[in-house]
Structure formats: C-alpha cells, structure tokens
C-alpha cells in the first residue's frame, strides 16, 4: 500500500471556462465594434453593417453590452491564467499529515495551504443532495466539528464515483465514513 495519496483538483482550467471565455470575447467584441462603427458612421464590411443602427439609443447600448462582454471575458481569462481553485489534496501516511492546497487570486492570500494531523480528523463525510442543482461533496470532518471540503467545484461527479472516492480516502486514513446509508 502506498504511503502517499494525492488527489489533483482541477481549478479554472476546465473546457467549459475556455469555451465561455472565448464565446463571450467574440460576442462582446462584435457588439462593441458595431456600437463604435455606428458612432463613427463607417461601414467595416458586409458582415458588420451599421446602416440601420443609429448611435442613440441602439449603438450606445451595443457599445455598453460589448464593453460588459469584454470585461466578463477578461475576468474569465484572468481566472484561467492564474488557475484559481486549482490545487491538490495530499494524504501522507509516513508523516501523518493531510495537506489541502488551493490557488486563489493574486495577492497576499493567493495560496491556501491547510495541514492537519491524522489524529485531528474525526471522519470523512459525504453530502449528497439531489434536485435542480445537485450537490455531491466530500468533507474532511475534524474533531472540533469543522468540515473542510475536499471535492472540486463545478462538474458534479456521479453518486457512485463520490462514494468510491470517499471510501478510498476513509480506508487510506483508517477512519469512519459518514453519510452513506
């Protein structure tokens, strides 16, 4: 049996974030371009035509929506570049330490690194909620009743995968598992 178990946590560098950042960038730039060309009263090409668009009110609104789209896209690309939310969970049997490492936004609190000794841990807890926005989460429950999330945000895992992962962690740490009926 291995002495170290590491679970990688995918942060902002998911396909869906690349997809939406790209789509919003193209849409925002297009709206901004149409709004500005309506203000300057120039024709860029046959694809982007402003012949029937007056700057007040349509062009001004399109410029506003375009700027908003560009700013949202810039924010998404910023989070992708810095991989916000990415990190790992490390369970080390040789040092009896659990390390939870996550990256945040740049600044003095960019790195979140939590370390717990095995004897501080009470159990592994599973929280499964079905419905419109289902939740399937795994928590590290400490003896002082704190619950530290171990699962990634976004793309929910299947119930079987959640239970399997929680059982593996509990078996590795040799502690009890809560939440499975």
Backbone as ProteinMPNN parsed JSONL, in Angstrom:
{"seq_chain_A": "XXXXXXXXXXXXXXXXXXXXXXXXXXXXXXXXXXXXXXXXXXXXXXXXXXXXXXXXXXXXXXXXXXXXXXXXXXXXXXXXXXXXXXXXXXXXXXXXXXXXXXXXXXXXXXXXXXXXXXXXXXXXXXXXXXXXXXXXXXXXXXXXXXXXXXXXXXXXXXXXXXXXXXXXXXXXXXXXXXXXX", "coords_chain_A": {"N_chain_A": [[0.838, -1.179, 0.0], [0.53, 2.202, -0.825], [2.26, 5.004, 0.612], [1.607, 7.633, 0.288], [-1.129, 9.525, -0.812], [-2.413, 11.363, -3.423], [-4.716, 13.67, -4.573], [-5.536, 15.367, -7.368], [-6.863, 18.611, -7.949], [-8.867, 20.141, -10.187], [-8.878, 23.395, -11.286], [-9.798, 26.504, -12.494], [-9.149, 25.936, -15.08], [-10.829, 24.505, -16.947], [-12.572, 22.892, -19.651], [-15.102, 24.023, -20.124], [-14.835, 26.638, -19.101], [-12.881, 27.726, -20.823], [-14.362, 27.607, -23.184], [-16.646, 29.328, -22.663], [-15.332, 31.74, -22.066], [-14.153, 32.293, -24.525], [-16.404, 32.456, -26.282], [-17.836, 34.598, -25.133], [-15.927, 36.601, -25.415], [-15.75, 36.892, -28.249], [-18.442, 37.591, -28.844], [-18.751, 39.929, -27.247], [-16.77, 41.6, -28.349], [-17.774, 41.854, -30.939], [-20.273, 43.168, -30.516], [-19.278, 45.54, -29.387], [-17.766, 46.548, -31.537], [-19.75, 46.997, -33.514], [-21.256, 48.965, -32.185], [-19.362, 51.072, -31.917], [-18.715, 51.577, -34.62], [-21.204, 52.488, -35.46], [-21.301, 54.879, -34.128], [-19.136, 56.274, -35.288], [-20.026, 56.244, -37.835], [-19.216, 54.584, -39.986], [-18.629, 52.003, -42.44], [-17.651, 48.801, -41.964], [-17.472, 46.183, -43.159], [-19.362, 43.879, -45.228], [-20.325, 42.006, -43.482], [-20.39, 43.119, -40.901], [-22.527, 45.476, -40.5], [-23.771, 48.764, -40.184], [-25.822, 50.257, -41.141], [-28.577, 50.546, -40.541], [-28.576, 51.239, -37.906], [-28.812, 53.547, -35.463], [-26.706, 55.657, -33.496], [-27.695, 56.656, -31.045], [-30.47, 55.258, -29.678], [-29.534, 52.61, -30.012], [-26.805, 52.043, -30.835], [-25.316, 53.03, -28.676], [-26.205, 51.391, -26.602], [-25.36, 48.901, -27.602], [-22.605, 49.307, -27.569], [-22.203, 49.528, -24.801], [-23.058, 46.924, -23.954], [-21.148, 45.459, -25.345], [-18.736, 46.311, -24.115], [-19.245, 45.371, -21.553], [-19.355, 42.584, -22.049], [-16.706, 42.186, -22.951], [-15.284, 42.805, -20.6], [-16.228, 40.819, -18.826], [-15.303, 38.55, -20.163], [-12.553, 39.075, -20.025], [-12.182, 38.823, -17.259], [-12.788, 36.06, -16.948], [-10.699, 34.911, -18.497], [-8.575, 35.784, -16.96], [-8.967, 34.362, -14.537], [-8.582, 31.8, -15.567], [-5.917, 31.941, -16.454], [-4.512, 32.278, -14.012], [-5.311, 29.968, -12.78], [-7.337, 29.709, -10.77], [-8.613, 28.184, -7.903], [-7.48, 25.733, -8.391], [-5.432, 22.931, -7.356], [-4.404, 20.571, -4.865], [-5.095, 17.607, -2.873], [-3.38, 16.103, -0.343], [-2.592, 13.13, 1.212], [-0.632, 11.84, 3.597], [0.839, 9.081, 4.813], [3.313, 8.516, 5.954], [4.213, 10.837, 7.272], [1.987, 11.404, 8.698], [0.241, 13.5, 7.964], [-2.235, 15.628, 6.545], [-2.591, 17.511, 3.726], [-4.092, 20.269, 2.328], [-4.223, 22.034, -0.511], [-4.734, 24.991, -2.307], [-5.092, 27.312, -5.024], [-5.561, 30.823, -5.272], [-6.785, 34.102, -6.147], [-4.31, 36.447, -7.336], [-2.209, 38.001, -4.919], [-1.685, 38.732, -1.425], [-2.935, 36.599, -0.185], [-2.902, 34.466, -1.994], [-2.191, 31.754, -1.96], [-3.624, 28.989, -0.464], [-3.072, 26.911, 2.09], [-3.692, 24.256, 3.973], [-2.998, 22.253, 6.786], [-3.355, 19.231, 8.476], [-3.103, 16.978, 11.209], [-3.344, 13.418, 11.353], [-4.542, 12.527, 13.731], [-6.235, 14.598, 14.388], [-8.45, 14.352, 12.872], [-11.787, 13.381, 12.527], [-13.691, 12.06, 10.848], [-14.616, 11.121, 7.451], [-16.93, 12.798, 5.53], [-19.845, 12.506, 3.568], [-21.89, 14.434, 1.488], [-24.812, 14.406, -0.158], [-27.031, 15.843, -2.321], [-29.936, 15.868, -4.134], [-31.758, 17.198, -6.948], [-32.617, 20.288, -8.594], [-30.143, 21.649, -8.796], [-27.83, 19.569, -8.251], [-25.795, 18.415, -5.49], [-22.777, 16.937, -4.697], [-20.664, 16.209, -2.442], [-17.553, 15.848, -0.691], [-16.33, 15.862, 2.545], [-13.771, 16.664, 4.917], [-13.912, 15.917, 8.146], [-13.212, 17.385, 11.178], [-12.169, 16.806, 14.611], [-12.993, 18.929, 16.147], [-15.364, 19.636, 14.994], [-15.275, 21.026, 12.535], [-15.767, 21.275, 8.99], [-14.095, 20.53, 6.164], [-14.04, 21.092, 2.769], [-13.276, 18.655, 0.261], [-13.703, 18.098, -2.371], [-13.849, 19.086, -5.857], [-15.144, 22.153, -7.277], [-17.981, 22.722, -9.355], [-18.642, 20.77, -12.321], [-20.321, 18.118, -11.379], [-19.696, 14.956, -9.787], [-20.609, 11.512, -10.347], [-22.895, 9.692, -8.212], [-21.931, 7.184, -7.48], [-19.187, 7.475, -8.063], [-18.5, 9.484, -6.248], [-19.018, 8.192, -3.778], [-17.181, 6.075, -4.014], [-14.716, 7.43, -4.102], [-14.758, 8.699, -1.572], [-14.809, 6.432, 0.118], [-12.287, 5.349, -0.505], [-10.562, 7.336, 0.509], [-11.275, 7.323, 3.245], [-10.584, 4.677, 3.911], [-7.839, 4.769, 3.401], [-7.006, 6.627, 5.325], [-7.842, 5.299, 7.532], [-10.232, 5.804, 9.011], [-13.632, 6.52, 10.057], [-16.564, 6.623, 7.897], [-19.018, 8.93, 7.059], [-22.444, 9.476, 6.14], [-23.194, 7.68, 4.144], [-25.8, 5.559, 3.374]], "CA_chain_A": [[0.0, 0.0, 0.0], [1.298, 3.438, -0.96], [2.294, 5.839, 1.809], [1.092, 8.964, -0.035], [-2.243, 9.575, -1.762], [-2.589, 12.741, -3.886], [-5.859, 13.915, -5.46], [-5.427, 16.662, -8.055], [-8.103, 19.376, -8.047], [-8.884, 20.983, -11.376], [-9.41, 24.717, -10.956], [-10.49, 27.237, -13.547], [-8.714, 25.484, -16.404], [-11.745, 23.487, -17.466], [-13.015, 23.15, -21.019], [-16.266, 24.916, -20.125], [-14.381, 28.01, -18.899], [-12.272, 28.159, -22.077], [-15.458, 27.773, -24.133], [-17.427, 30.527, -22.37], [-14.474, 32.919, -22.193], [-13.992, 32.554, -25.96], [-17.683, 32.886, -26.853], [-18.149, 35.939, -24.616], [-14.966, 37.521, -26.029], [-16.17, 37.149, -29.634], [-19.705, 38.329, -28.798], [-18.515, 41.259, -26.694], [-16.024, 42.385, -29.329], [-18.692, 42.142, -32.052], [-21.198, 44.216, -30.078], [-18.52, 46.778, -29.225], [-17.398, 47.019, -32.861], [-20.952, 47.55, -34.153], [-21.588, 50.208, -31.494], [-18.385, 52.118, -32.254], [-18.874, 51.951, -36.03], [-22.42, 53.296, -35.592], [-20.954, 56.223, -33.659], [-18.259, 56.888, -36.281], [-20.784, 56.2, -39.081], [-18.415, 53.958, -41.037], [-19.011, 50.633, -42.78], [-16.451, 47.975, -41.88], [-17.606, 45.224, -44.261], [-20.751, 43.449, -45.397], [-20.727, 41.194, -42.326], [-20.723, 44.047, -39.819], [-23.13, 46.631, -41.142], [-24.451, 49.622, -39.232], [-26.662, 51.173, -41.924], [-29.877, 50.743, -39.909], [-28.388, 51.399, -36.471], [-28.457, 54.891, -35.001], [-25.907, 55.531, -32.279], [-28.608, 56.824, -29.904], [-30.03, 54.537, -28.489], [-29.039, 51.253, -30.276], [-25.343, 51.977, -30.85], [-24.806, 53.241, -27.315], [-26.49, 50.165, -25.842], [-24.468, 47.84, -28.103], [-21.265, 49.597, -27.049], [-22.236, 49.163, -23.378], [-23.069, 45.457, -23.865], [-19.851, 44.988, -25.817], [-17.748, 46.533, -23.052], [-19.564, 44.426, -20.469], [-18.903, 41.268, -22.506], [-15.242, 42.159, -22.951], [-14.815, 42.769, -19.206], [-16.515, 39.483, -18.278], [-14.354, 37.645, -20.797], [-11.24, 39.353, -19.436], [-12.178, 38.21, -15.925], [-12.692, 34.604, -17.109], [-9.335, 34.584, -18.926], [-7.726, 36.056, -15.792], [-9.075, 33.212, -13.626], [-7.971, 30.648, -16.239], [-4.463, 32.145, -16.445], [-3.993, 32.04, -12.66], [-5.825, 28.664, -12.336], [-7.993, 29.922, -9.481], [-9.31, 26.999, -7.417], [-6.688, 24.529, -8.631], [-4.571, 22.506, -6.259], [-4.37, 19.131, -4.585], [-5.259, 17.085, -1.518], [-2.338, 15.105, -0.119], [-2.735, 12.327, 2.431], [0.691, 11.264, 3.749], [0.892, 8.146, 5.944], [4.626, 8.496, 6.599], [4.31, 11.987, 8.177], [0.667, 11.53, 9.338], [-0.265, 14.832, 7.662], [-3.135, 15.865, 5.423], [-2.354, 18.848, 3.196], [-5.068, 20.748, 1.354], [-3.568, 23.163, -1.169], [-5.535, 25.616, -3.36], [-4.639, 28.598, -5.535], [-6.594, 31.852, -5.338], [-6.419, 35.259, -6.95], [-3.02, 37.013, -6.913], [-2.205, 38.882, -3.751], [-1.014, 38.134, -0.268], [-3.621, 35.355, 0.178], [-3.037, 33.645, -3.204], [-2.027, 30.328, -1.668], [-4.303, 28.453, 0.712], [-2.457, 25.63, 2.436], [-4.138, 23.784, 5.283], [-2.397, 20.979, 7.17], [-3.964, 18.602, 9.655], [-2.556, 15.679, 11.601], [-4.352, 12.353, 11.291], [-5.279, 12.401, 14.989], [-7.201, 15.693, 14.476], [-9.55, 14.054, 11.952], [-12.822, 12.515, 13.082], [-14.268, 11.199, 9.815], [-14.872, 11.631, 6.107], [-18.377, 12.954, 5.434], [-20.401, 12.685, 2.225], [-23.137, 15.184, 1.435], [-25.427, 14.239, -1.474], [-28.337, 16.488, -2.443], [-30.486, 15.786, -5.484], [-32.655, 18.301, -7.272], [-32.306, 21.107, -9.758], [-28.677, 21.785, -8.815], [-27.379, 18.535, -7.312], [-24.504, 18.565, -4.812], [-22.125, 15.698, -4.271], [-19.461, 16.752, -1.821], [-16.827, 15.066, 0.305], [-15.74, 16.755, 3.542], [-12.885, 16.173, 5.952], [-14.524, 16.398, 9.384], [-12.245, 17.367, 12.271], [-12.736, 16.502, 15.929], [-13.637, 20.133, 16.668], [-16.604, 19.794, 14.203], [-15.114, 21.76, 11.275], [-15.9, 20.457, 7.793], [-13.274, 21.108, 5.106], [-14.383, 20.413, 1.512], [-12.186, 18.017, -0.465], [-14.059, 17.922, -3.782], [-13.756, 20.27, -6.712], [-16.375, 22.88, -7.556], [-18.387, 22.568, -10.754], [-18.872, 19.434, -12.847], [-20.559, 17.141, -10.307], [-19.374, 13.548, -10.017], [-21.736, 10.605, -10.127], [-23.009, 9.26, -6.814], [-21.021, 6.05, -7.312], [-17.811, 7.983, -8.037], [-18.348, 10.201, -4.977], [-18.91, 7.191, -2.712], [-15.933, 5.329, -4.202], [-13.607, 8.3, -3.694], [-14.837, 8.876, -0.113], [-14.391, 5.158, 0.733], [-10.836, 5.221, -0.661], [-9.907, 8.258, 1.45], [-11.518, 6.816, 4.606], [-9.774, 3.47, 4.096], [-6.439, 5.185, 3.448], [-6.768, 7.275, 6.613], [-8.343, 4.361, 8.537], [-11.226, 6.477, 9.844], [-15.0, 6.19, 9.668], [-17.186, 7.326, 6.799], [-20.389, 9.362, 7.386], [-23.301, 9.944, 5.057], [-23.638, 6.594, 3.264], [-26.87, 4.786, 4.025]], "C_chain_A": [[0.887, 1.248, 0.0], [1.198, 4.271, 0.317], [1.718, 7.232, 1.568], [-0.011, 8.84, -1.077], [-2.454, 11.043, -2.115], [-3.762, 12.787, -4.852], [-5.695, 15.303, -6.053], [-6.801, 17.308, -8.145], [-7.978, 20.327, -9.227], [-9.544, 22.311, -11.02], [-10.173, 25.321, -12.121], [-10.128, 26.774, -14.943], [-9.527, 24.287, -16.891], [-12.171, 23.874, -18.869], [-14.158, 24.155, -21.055], [-15.848, 26.369, -19.916], [-13.689, 28.562, -20.146], [-13.356, 28.47, -23.106], [-16.198, 29.095, -23.9], [-16.589, 31.795, -22.471], [-14.294, 33.29, -23.66], [-15.269, 33.09, -26.586], [-18.026, 34.304, -26.406], [-17.194, 36.977, -25.199], [-15.399, 37.886, -27.447], [-17.458, 37.975, -29.655], [-19.521, 39.748, -28.306], [-17.778, 42.157, -27.678], [-16.924, 42.78, -30.503], [-19.665, 43.257, -31.686], [-20.476, 45.561, -29.97], [-18.178, 47.389, -30.589], [-18.593, 47.644, -33.588], [-21.332, 48.881, -33.501], [-20.658, 51.344, -31.868], [-18.523, 52.545, -33.71], [-20.164, 52.731, -36.262], [-22.168, 54.726, -35.116], [-20.127, 56.97, -34.709], [-18.899, 56.941, -37.667], [-19.93, 55.692, -40.246], [-18.9, 52.539, -41.255], [-17.737, 49.803, -42.825], [-16.432, 46.983, -43.034], [-19.07, 44.816, -44.361], [-21.244, 42.644, -44.201], [-21.16, 42.081, -41.156], [-21.231, 45.336, -40.473], [-23.907, 47.449, -40.114], [-25.399, 50.592, -39.934], [-27.979, 51.498, -41.215], [-29.77, 50.954, -38.4], [-27.968, 52.836, -36.174], [-27.68, 54.753, -33.694], [-26.76, 55.687, -31.025], [-29.938, 56.224, -30.295], [-29.332, 53.206, -28.795], [-27.515, 51.146, -30.189], [-24.744, 52.127, -29.464], [-25.025, 51.992, -26.462], [-25.581, 49.026, -26.301], [-23.032, 48.058, -27.626], [-21.17, 49.206, -25.576], [-22.204, 47.644, -23.204], [-21.736, 44.861, -24.315], [-18.768, 45.148, -24.773], [-17.976, 45.575, -21.886], [-19.09, 43.023, -20.829], [-17.393, 41.147, -22.495], [-14.68, 42.087, -21.531], [-15.07, 41.408, -18.559], [-15.545, 38.461, -18.862], [-12.951, 37.83, -20.228], [-11.118, 38.722, -18.054], [-12.049, 36.682, -16.023], [-11.291, 34.184, -17.551], [-8.334, 34.798, -17.793], [-7.761, 34.866, -14.823], [-8.46, 31.961, -14.247], [-6.449, 30.758, -16.164], [-3.867, 31.829, -15.08], [-4.499, 30.74, -12.044], [-6.457, 28.744, -10.946], [-8.799, 28.673, -9.11], [-8.548, 25.705, -7.616], [-5.827, 24.187, -7.44], [-4.568, 21.007, -6.1], [-4.718, 18.863, -3.126], [-4.207, 15.99, -1.358], [-2.551, 14.446, 1.236], [-1.446, 11.53, 2.571], [0.738, 10.4, 5.007], [2.247, 8.159, 6.652], [4.802, 9.674, 7.568], [3.026, 12.2, 8.984], [0.094, 12.934, 9.167], [-1.21, 14.802, 6.462], [-2.906, 17.305, 5.002], [-3.418, 19.15, 2.152], [-4.507, 22.041, 0.79], [-4.458, 23.677, -2.295], [-4.907, 26.947, -3.751], [-5.812, 29.559, -5.592], [-6.17, 32.955, -6.284], [-5.09, 35.812, -6.459], [-3.182, 38.017, -5.783], [-1.561, 38.155, -2.592], [-1.68, 36.822, 0.166], [-3.813, 34.427, -1.013], [-3.007, 32.152, -2.898], [-2.749, 29.98, -0.366], [-3.713, 27.071, 0.96], [-2.853, 25.28, 3.86], [-3.47, 22.444, 5.56], [-3.026, 20.5, 8.468], [-3.247, 17.29, 9.928], [-3.682, 14.658, 11.586], [-5.174, 12.288, 12.572], [-6.264, 13.549, 15.22], [-8.472, 15.4, 13.671], [-10.497, 13.053, 12.597], [-13.355, 11.543, 12.036], [-14.217, 11.874, 8.452], [-16.387, 11.66, 5.961], [-18.77, 13.179, 3.978], [-21.71, 13.435, 2.352], [-23.67, 15.073, 0.009], [-26.811, 14.856, -1.437], [-28.768, 16.401, -3.901], [-31.379, 16.987, -5.724], [-32.186, 19.045, -8.494], [-30.805, 21.361, -9.9], [-28.109, 20.796, -7.787], [-25.995, 18.833, -6.74], [-24.015, 17.189, -4.407], [-20.759, 16.085, -3.757], [-18.865, 15.769, -0.818], [-16.138, 16.063, 1.236], [-14.805, 15.984, 4.452], [-13.418, 16.759, 7.253], [-13.513, 16.245, 10.53], [-12.949, 17.089, 13.599], [-13.392, 17.722, 16.567], [-14.81, 20.576, 15.773], [-16.473, 20.673, 12.961], [-15.233, 20.79, 10.108], [-15.169, 21.155, 6.651], [-13.583, 20.367, 3.809], [-13.146, 19.867, 0.806], [-12.459, 17.922, -1.968], [-13.956, 19.225, -4.545], [-15.13, 20.877, -6.944], [-16.704, 22.725, -9.035], [-18.66, 21.12, -11.075], [-19.075, 18.362, -11.768], [-20.225, 15.711, -10.731], [-20.65, 12.722, -9.854], [-21.75, 10.188, -8.656], [-22.037, 8.12, -6.538], [-19.569, 6.512, -7.208], [-17.526, 8.728, -6.731], [-18.156, 9.219, -3.83], [-17.596, 6.433, -2.802], [-14.741, 6.152, -3.716], [-13.592, 8.496, -2.174], [-14.393, 7.605, 0.615], [-12.887, 4.966, 0.646], [-10.091, 6.107, 0.343], [-10.061, 7.749, 2.881], [-10.678, 5.569, 4.889], [-8.295, 3.823, 4.213], [-6.088, 5.801, 4.804], [-7.158, 6.396, 7.803], [-9.247, 5.059, 9.56], [-12.607, 6.137, 9.305], [-15.51, 7.101, 8.545], [-18.618, 7.647, 7.182], [-21.137, 9.706, 6.108], [-23.754, 8.885, 4.089], [-24.655, 5.762, 4.022], [-26.82, 3.358, 3.588]], "O_chain_A": [[1.87, 1.326, 0.738], [0.183, 4.244, 1.013], [1.378, 7.938, 2.518], [0.14, 8.151, -2.086], [-2.652, 11.876, -1.231], [-3.804, 12.04, -5.829], [-5.713, 16.3, -5.331], [-7.795, 16.624, -8.391], [-7.106, 21.196, -9.262], [-10.661, 22.329, -10.503], [-11.089, 24.703, -12.663], [-10.764, 27.198, -15.908], [-8.992, 23.221, -17.198], [-12.134, 25.049, -19.234], [-14.186, 25.037, -21.913], [-16.458, 27.262, -20.505], [-13.88, 29.727, -20.496], [-13.278, 29.473, -23.815], [-16.36, 29.89, -24.826], [-17.091, 32.827, -22.919], [-14.283, 34.472, -24.004], [-15.232, 34.065, -27.337], [-18.461, 35.121, -27.218], [-17.598, 38.112, -25.453], [-15.413, 39.063, -27.805], [-17.556, 38.949, -30.4], [-20.077, 40.68, -28.887], [-18.114, 43.332, -27.828], [-16.846, 43.903, -31.001], [-19.859, 44.19, -32.465], [-20.993, 46.589, -30.405], [-18.287, 48.601, -30.774], [-18.461, 48.701, -34.206], [-21.692, 49.826, -34.202], [-21.111, 52.462, -32.112], [-18.456, 53.736, -34.015], [-20.22, 53.558, -37.172], [-22.754, 55.672, -35.642], [-20.376, 58.142, -34.989], [-18.382, 57.601, -38.569], [-19.916, 56.274, -41.331], [-19.509, 51.939, -40.37], [-16.845, 50.071, -43.63], [-15.473, 46.949, -43.805], [-19.919, 45.356, -43.651], [-22.445, 42.601, -43.933], [-22.172, 41.818, -40.506], [-20.449, 46.167, -40.934], [-24.615, 46.893, -39.275], [-25.741, 51.635, -39.378], [-28.446, 52.635, -41.292], [-30.771, 50.857, -37.691], [-26.896, 53.278, -36.587], [-27.947, 53.86, -32.89], [-26.583, 54.951, -30.055], [-30.511, 56.718, -31.267], [-28.603, 52.7, -27.941], [-26.997, 50.243, -29.532], [-23.784, 51.44, -29.114], [-24.148, 51.587, -25.699], [-25.084, 48.264, -25.472], [-22.327, 47.098, -27.314], [-20.174, 48.621, -25.15], [-21.422, 47.128, -22.406], [-21.256, 43.884, -23.741], [-17.967, 44.238, -24.559], [-17.03, 45.039, -21.308], [-18.486, 42.344, -19.999], [-16.853, 40.123, -22.077], [-13.702, 41.379, -21.29], [-14.221, 40.901, -17.825], [-15.027, 37.607, -18.142], [-12.243, 36.854, -19.98], [-10.08, 38.155, -17.714], [-11.288, 36.077, -15.268], [-10.75, 33.206, -17.036], [-7.352, 34.063, -17.685], [-6.719, 34.415, -14.348], [-7.877, 31.144, -13.535], [-5.769, 29.782, -15.847], [-2.825, 31.179, -14.998], [-4.158, 30.432, -10.902], [-6.146, 27.945, -10.062], [-9.577, 28.169, -9.921], [-8.933, 24.675, -7.063], [-5.526, 25.046, -6.612], [-4.712, 20.262, -7.069], [-4.65, 19.746, -2.271], [-4.156, 15.055, -2.157], [-2.673, 15.115, 2.262], [-1.18, 10.64, 1.763], [0.685, 10.913, 6.125], [2.318, 7.842, 7.84], [5.474, 9.525, 8.589], [2.976, 13.072, 9.853], [-0.473, 13.496, 10.104], [-1.009, 14.055, 5.504], [-3.011, 18.22, 5.819], [-3.618, 18.382, 1.211], [-4.335, 23.022, 1.512], [-4.893, 22.9, -3.146], [-4.278, 27.62, -2.936], [-6.93, 29.162, -5.922], [-5.292, 32.76, -7.125], [-4.765, 35.663, -5.281], [-4.155, 38.767, -5.714], [-0.964, 37.092, -2.762], [-1.036, 36.007, 0.828], [-4.785, 33.673, -1.05], [-3.73, 31.376, -3.522], [-2.518, 30.587, 0.679], [-3.845, 26.172, 0.13], [-2.416, 25.913, 4.821], [-3.385, 21.594, 4.673], [-3.201, 21.261, 9.42], [-2.838, 16.583, 9.007], [-4.845, 15.007, 11.786], [-6.375, 12.023, 12.519], [-7.058, 13.485, 16.159], [-9.458, 16.128, 13.784], [-10.08, 12.027, 13.135], [-13.462, 10.345, 12.296], [-13.83, 13.035, 8.323], [-17.058, 10.665, 6.235], [-18.125, 13.936, 3.252], [-22.54, 13.123, 3.206], [-23.056, 15.586, -0.927], [-27.661, 14.461, -0.64], [-28.034, 16.818, -4.797], [-31.715, 17.712, -4.788], [-31.452, 18.51, -9.325], [-30.264, 21.294, -11.003], [-27.93, 21.132, -6.616], [-25.142, 19.419, -7.406], [-24.759, 16.385, -3.845], [-19.816, 16.268, -4.527], [-19.569, 14.979, -0.19], [-15.456, 16.984, 0.786], [-15.016, 14.802, 4.725], [-13.379, 17.975, 7.442], [-13.029, 15.15, 10.815], [-14.176, 17.135, 13.686], [-14.253, 17.576, 17.434], [-15.201, 21.743, 15.791], [-17.494, 21.036, 12.378], [-14.849, 19.625, 10.218], [-15.568, 22.237, 6.219], [-13.413, 19.15, 3.74], [-12.105, 20.522, 0.756], [-11.537, 17.689, -2.749], [-13.972, 20.313, -3.969], [-16.15, 20.199, -6.822], [-15.805, 22.609, -9.868], [-18.887, 20.32, -10.168], [-18.106, 17.767, -11.297], [-20.444, 15.316, -11.876], [-21.641, 13.19, -9.292], [-20.749, 10.315, -7.951], [-21.393, 8.088, -5.489], [-18.809, 6.014, -6.377], [-16.434, 8.613, -6.174], [-17.253, 9.38, -3.009], [-16.961, 6.172, -1.781], [-13.869, 5.644, -3.011], [-12.527, 8.463, -1.558], [-13.681, 7.684, 1.616], [-12.266, 4.482, 1.592], [-9.11, 5.679, 0.95], [-9.096, 7.74, 3.645], [-10.127, 5.424, 5.98], [-7.578, 3.244, 5.03], [-5.023, 5.538, 5.362], [-6.839, 6.717, 8.947], [-9.07, 4.935, 10.772], [-12.74, 5.542, 8.236], [-14.972, 8.177, 8.287], [-19.365, 6.756, 7.586], [-20.551, 10.164, 5.128], [-24.63, 9.155, 3.269], [-24.416, 5.32, 5.146], [-27.638, 2.549, 4.025]]}, "name": "protein", "num_of_chains": 1, "seq": "XXXXXXXXXXXXXXXXXXXXXXXXXXXXXXXXXXXXXXXXXXXXXXXXXXXXXXXXXXXXXXXXXXXXXXXXXXXXXXXXXXXXXXXXXXXXXXXXXXXXXXXXXXXXXXXXXXXXXXXXXXXXXXXXXXXXXXXXXXXXXXXXXXXXXXXXXXXXXXXXXXXXXXXXXXXXXXXXXXXXX"}
